[in-house]
Amino acid sequence: MSDNSSSLPFDPSTIHLVGHPLPVLVSLACTDKSTVDLFRDSFSRPILLSTFAFPCHMTESLPTCEATQQLESLTLHMTALKEVQPDLNVFGLSTHDINTLTRIKDALHLPFELLSDAQGELADKLDLPRCTDPCGKVEFRRCILLLEEGRVSRLQYPLVHARDAGARALRLLRYGMEPF
């Protein structure tokens, strides 16, 4: 799927992230019932981190929405992502609690884990792009970050079309970042 990223408006809200060191001692709850320290883990293997947000009106059933499209797009591209970078670890990151994220992972049969930054600790320390949803909850704006050796090495932002997340992640691994 192609996206017309060359026509996207310049958004300086993430320019500080490239090369930014990851915060130490931030443990994020993971859907595999462990905790993940992105700083520590990025020294042993590269990490692709895709931020997403489900709508505030999400009920027991999983809505078909942009977040679903984003996660499914990453799922569809997992084989290609691993071909480019065999030791890549992929995570989705959200402000939802870990119980909600576990339900999402199970419902969508995701081949990667989801991380919860419900307290906003990682988001605050990195100053990740966020917005407030109609219910007043602070959520992530969609972006894809490549984390290596304790820092953010590359990113894709803005990610306007959720369904392009997998293709944009693959392009990020193959060709690097698009110019600001």
One Martini backbone bead per residue (centre of mass of N, CA, C, O) as a GRO file, in nm:
protein
  180
    1MET     BB    1   0.097   0.035   0.022
    2SER     BB    2   0.056   0.364  -0.041
    3ASP     BB    3   0.206   0.675   0.036
    4ASN     BB    4   0.197   1.044   0.054
    5SER     BB    5   0.454   1.170   0.227
    6SER     BB    6   0.552   1.420   0.054
    7SER     BB    7   0.265   1.582   0.136
    8LEU     BB    8   0.329   1.623   0.415
    9PRO     BB    9   0.333   1.806   0.676
   10PHE     BB   10   0.522   1.977   0.872
   11ASP     BB   11   0.634   1.834   1.199
   12PRO     BB   12   0.824   1.933   1.487
   13SER     BB   13   0.735   1.735   1.739
   14THR     BB   14   0.989   1.503   1.664
   15ILE     BB   15   1.284   1.612   1.612
   16HIS     BB   16   1.410   1.541   1.904
   17LEU     BB   17   1.423   1.215   1.882
   18VAL     BB   18   1.664   1.200   1.713
   19GLY     BB   19   1.907   1.056   1.927
   20HIS     BB   20   1.753   1.008   2.169
   21PRO     BB   21   1.762   0.906   2.472
   22LEU     BB   22   1.668   0.665   2.669
   23PRO     BB   23   1.515   0.594   2.941
   24VAL     BB   24   1.582   0.494   3.254
   25LEU     BB   25   1.390   0.294   3.451
   26VAL     BB   26   1.155   0.203   3.243
   27SER     BB   27   0.872   0.011   3.310
   28LEU     BB   28   0.671  -0.189   3.100
   29ALA     BB   29   0.389  -0.328   3.049
   30CYS     BB   30   0.316  -0.660   2.932
   31THR     BB   31   0.130  -0.908   2.761
   32ASP     BB   32   0.341  -1.138   2.886
   33LYS     BB   33   0.372  -1.043   3.206
   34SER     BB   34   0.590  -0.840   3.182
   35THR     BB   35   0.871  -0.630   3.164
   36VAL     BB   36   0.994  -0.335   2.986
   37ASP     BB   37   1.325  -0.216   2.891
   38LEU     BB   38   1.416  -0.030   2.631
   39PHE     BB   39   1.701   0.048   2.691
   40ARG     BB   40   1.823  -0.230   2.752
   41ASP     BB   41   1.703  -0.392   2.500
   42SER     BB   42   1.843  -0.209   2.269
   43PHE     BB   43   2.132  -0.354   2.305
   44SER     BB   44   2.043  -0.652   2.191
   45ARG     BB   45   1.803  -0.522   2.008
   46PRO     BB   46   1.601  -0.409   1.789
   47ILE     BB   47   1.324  -0.163   1.807
   48LEU     BB   48   0.984  -0.158   1.722
   49LEU     BB   49   0.771   0.132   1.773
   50SER     BB   50   0.410   0.154   1.798
   51THR     BB   51   0.186   0.399   1.822
   52PHE     BB   52  -0.145   0.392   1.987
   53ALA     BB   53  -0.520   0.440   1.966
   54PHE     BB   54  -0.813   0.393   2.116
   55PRO     BB   55  -1.117   0.455   2.161
   56CYS     BB   56  -1.302   0.569   2.432
   57HIS     BB   57  -1.572   0.390   2.332
   58MET     BB   58  -1.476   0.124   2.408
   59THR     BB   59  -1.582  -0.191   2.432
   60GLU     BB   60  -1.592  -0.524   2.445
   61SER     BB   61  -1.578  -0.475   2.160
   62LEU     BB   62  -1.384  -0.453   1.881
   63PRO     BB   63  -1.312  -0.204   1.689
   64THR     BB   64  -1.325  -0.066   1.376
   65CYS     BB   65  -1.018   0.101   1.340
   66GLU     BB   66  -0.722   0.254   1.319
   67ALA     BB   67  -0.578   0.074   1.528
   68THR     BB   68  -0.649  -0.191   1.395
   69GLN     BB   69  -0.514  -0.128   1.122
   70GLN     BB   70  -0.230  -0.086   1.231
   71LEU     BB   71  -0.186  -0.368   1.363
   72GLU     BB   72  -0.254  -0.533   1.104
   73SER     BB   73  -0.030  -0.414   0.929
   74LEU     BB   74   0.204  -0.520   1.096
   75THR     BB   75   0.128  -0.816   1.072
   76LEU     BB   76   0.150  -0.833   0.753
   77HIS     BB   77   0.478  -0.732   0.784
   78MET     BB   78   0.653  -0.925   0.963
   79THR     BB   79   0.815  -1.094   0.764
   80ALA     BB   80   0.958  -0.854   0.624
   81LEU     BB   81   1.085  -0.729   0.876
   82LYS     BB   82   1.254  -0.993   0.946
   83GLU     BB   83   1.416  -0.997   0.681
   84VAL     BB   84   1.564  -0.725   0.730
   85GLN     BB   85   1.540  -0.781   1.068
   86PRO     BB   86   1.572  -1.066   1.242
   87ASP     BB   87   1.612  -0.929   1.555
   88LEU     BB   88   1.349  -0.796   1.574
   89ASN     BB   89   1.150  -0.599   1.795
   90VAL     BB   90   0.797  -0.580   1.845
   91PHE     BB   91   0.587  -0.296   1.942
   92GLY     BB   92   0.317  -0.177   2.111
   93LEU     BB   93   0.195   0.158   2.215
   94SER     BB   94   0.003   0.256   2.507
   95THR     BB   95  -0.233   0.405   2.748
   96HIS     BB   96  -0.342   0.153   2.815
   97ASP     BB   97  -0.414  -0.098   2.991
   98ILE     BB   98  -0.311  -0.426   3.016
   99ASN     BB   99  -0.590  -0.563   2.994
  100THR     BB  100  -0.676  -0.430   2.731
  101LEU     BB  101  -0.425  -0.520   2.564
  102THR     BB  102  -0.471  -0.821   2.591
  103ARG     BB  103  -0.743  -0.826   2.450
  104ILE     BB  104  -0.641  -0.713   2.182
  105LYS     BB  105  -0.425  -0.923   2.116
  106ASP     BB  106  -0.617  -1.167   2.118
  107ALA     BB  107  -0.832  -1.067   1.910
  108LEU     BB  108  -0.594  -1.010   1.676
  109HIS     BB  109  -0.352  -1.205   1.678
  110LEU     BB  110  -0.077  -1.101   1.766
  111PRO     BB  111   0.290  -1.131   1.695
  112PHE     BB  112   0.298  -0.909   1.924
  113GLU     BB  113   0.356  -0.694   2.170
  114LEU     BB  114   0.217  -0.495   2.434
  115LEU     BB  115   0.242  -0.167   2.574
  116SER     BB  116   0.222   0.018   2.884
  117ASP     BB  117   0.166   0.392   2.937
  118ALA     BB  118  -0.051   0.488   3.160
  119GLN     BB  119   0.140   0.707   3.320
  120GLY     BB  120   0.349   0.855   3.105
  121GLU     BB  121   0.659   0.820   3.144
  122LEU     BB  122   0.777   0.789   2.859
  123ALA     BB  123   0.629   1.024   2.723
  124ASP     BB  124   0.752   1.245   2.902
  125LYS     BB  125   1.063   1.185   2.860
  126LEU     BB  126   1.027   1.206   2.526
  127ASP     BB  127   0.797   1.370   2.409
  128LEU     BB  128   0.552   1.247   2.289
  129PRO     BB  129   0.301   1.243   2.077
  130ARG     BB  130  -0.009   1.403   2.173
  131CYS     BB  131  -0.358   1.373   2.272
  132THR     BB  132  -0.700   1.455   2.312
  133ASP     BB  133  -0.978   1.304   2.356
  134PRO     BB  134  -1.324   1.330   2.379
  135CYS     BB  135  -1.292   1.213   2.694
  136GLY     BB  136  -0.995   1.339   2.804
  137LYS     BB  137  -0.776   1.148   2.702
  138VAL     BB  138  -0.450   1.068   2.680
  139GLU     BB  139  -0.291   1.017   2.363
  140PHE     BB  140  -0.144   0.885   2.104
  141ARG     BB  141   0.026   0.944   1.834
  142ARG     BB  142   0.116   0.828   1.541
  143CYS     BB  143   0.417   0.623   1.549
  144ILE     BB  144   0.756   0.530   1.446
  145LEU     BB  145   1.018   0.356   1.620
  146LEU     BB  146   1.373   0.321   1.634
  147LEU     BB  147   1.560   0.118   1.861
  148GLU     BB  148   1.912   0.183   1.949
  149GLU     BB  149   2.148   0.185   2.176
  150GLY     BB  150   1.962   0.380   2.375
  151ARG     BB  151   1.800   0.499   2.113
  152VAL     BB  152   1.670   0.704   1.876
  153SER     BB  153   1.724   0.645   1.527
  154ARG     BB  154   1.420   0.638   1.415
  155LEU     BB  155   1.135   0.788   1.225
  156GLN     BB  156   0.767   0.804   1.185
  157TYR     BB  157   0.632   1.131   1.109
  158PRO     BB  158   0.348   1.119   1.025
  159LEU     BB  159   0.072   0.877   1.063
  160VAL     BB  160  -0.200   0.911   0.886
  161HIS     BB  161  -0.225   0.607   0.783
  162ALA     BB  162  -0.279   0.322   0.949
  163ARG     BB  163  -0.261   0.110   0.704
  164ASP     BB  164   0.065   0.204   0.663
  165ALA     BB  165   0.249   0.099   0.895
  166GLY     BB  166   0.400  -0.144   0.772
  167ALA     BB  167   0.524   0.003   0.525
  168ARG     BB  168   0.670   0.223   0.691
  169ALA     BB  169   0.842   0.032   0.859
  170LEU     BB  170   0.988  -0.100   0.623
  171ARG     BB  171   1.109   0.163   0.508
  172LEU     BB  172   1.269   0.236   0.761
  173LEU     BB  173   1.456  -0.014   0.749
  174ARG     BB  174   1.559   0.011   0.451
  175TYR     BB  175   1.592   0.363   0.418
  176GLY     BB  176   1.493   0.520   0.645
  177MET     BB  177   1.442   0.839   0.669
  178GLU     BB  178   1.256   1.100   0.613
  179PRO     BB  179   1.263   1.406   0.551
  180PHE     BB  180   1.169   1.708   0.716
   0.00000   0.00000   0.00000
